[in-house]
């Protein structure tokens, strides 16, 4: 896919080394089409890694996509260089008048905090309300999914122990839904979190449809508003070594973490991870872009309602 991003964005060189087509602004201007406008609200502390992972997942389509990287104004990231944020990111106040074909709200490592105690929760509520009128389809990931389900539909989260960490088998509950076109009946996806949501709480809300779930990891994909809102509780975008990096980080902190399940070869952390989720991750993002964004968004993006 021709992803339209700035040449100096670190993700650009990484994606080009993987033979992913990254388009310069000059070349994009010579194509007589309207690119899809995608906003990415990046709440993760390691913003460069997260933006690269998500741009990679958005790459498996011929559609031209224009990405806006967005950060909250009410919380300053301490783990991403300030010059990177200044050069490549905008705050919500800078984009609130924009309209987007698609919008992604990432996870954040704050799931054990009550939503109301998160320092940027008021801004998050404002952004999530704004997406209902300024975004055609919003994809919520992990904590972003829990936050969206709580804000829009009152679905609670529950703390779990030990941490859910690993790659888990999921089953498709609605195989005829376009989001699962090309999916196997069962598929794998990574999870990394201290909280969960319950299927029975999802099923209590008439406006929500549980689309895929796991016996161990719980609800995975939930749809609302005919796909205008999609909630994904895991991290299909994760790189092969992301769970390993998290495990060794926590191990070095003396936190005695459990070994991520179904992840390392033979469940032995001295051996390399076995990637079992990449193909379905690509399908998930490709299907979202094609069927829930491109096929149904108005040509005049300002007609969103």
Secondary structure as GFF3:
##gff-version 3
##sequence-region A 1 305
A	DSSP	beta_strand	3	4	.	.	.	ID=ss1
A	DSSP	alpha_helix	10	17	.	.	.	ID=ss2
A	DSSP	beta_strand	22	23	.	.	.	ID=ss3
A	DSSP	alpha_helix	25	29	.	.	.	ID=ss4
A	DSSP	beta_strand	36	41	.	.	.	ID=ss5
A	DSSP	alpha_helix	47	57	.	.	.	ID=ss6
A	DSSP	beta_strand	65	71	.	.	.	ID=ss7
A	DSSP	alpha_helix	82	88	.	.	.	ID=ss8
A	DSSP	beta_strand	89	91	.	.	.	ID=ss9
A	DSSP	alpha_helix	92	95	.	.	.	ID=ss10
A	DSSP	beta_strand	100	105	.	.	.	ID=ss11
A	DSSP	three_ten_helix	115	117	.	.	.	ID=ss12
A	DSSP	alpha_helix	121	134	.	.	.	ID=ss13
A	DSSP	beta_strand	135	141	.	.	.	ID=ss14
A	DSSP	alpha_helix	143	153	.	.	.	ID=ss15
A	DSSP	beta_strand	158	172	.	.	.	ID=ss16
A	DSSP	three_ten_helix	178	180	.	.	.	ID=ss17
A	DSSP	beta_strand	186	196	.	.	.	ID=ss18
A	DSSP	alpha_helix	199	203	.	.	.	ID=ss19
A	DSSP	beta_strand	208	214	.	.	.	ID=ss20
A	DSSP	beta_strand	218	224	.	.	.	ID=ss21
A	DSSP	three_ten_helix	225	227	.	.	.	ID=ss22
A	DSSP	beta_strand	229	232	.	.	.	ID=ss23
A	DSSP	alpha_helix	242	252	.	.	.	ID=ss24
A	DSSP	three_ten_helix	265	267	.	.	.	ID=ss25
A	DSSP	alpha_helix	278	287	.	.	.	ID=ss26
A	DSSP	pi_helix	288	294	.	.	.	ID=ss27
A	DSSP	three_ten_helix	301	303	.	.	.	ID=ss28
###
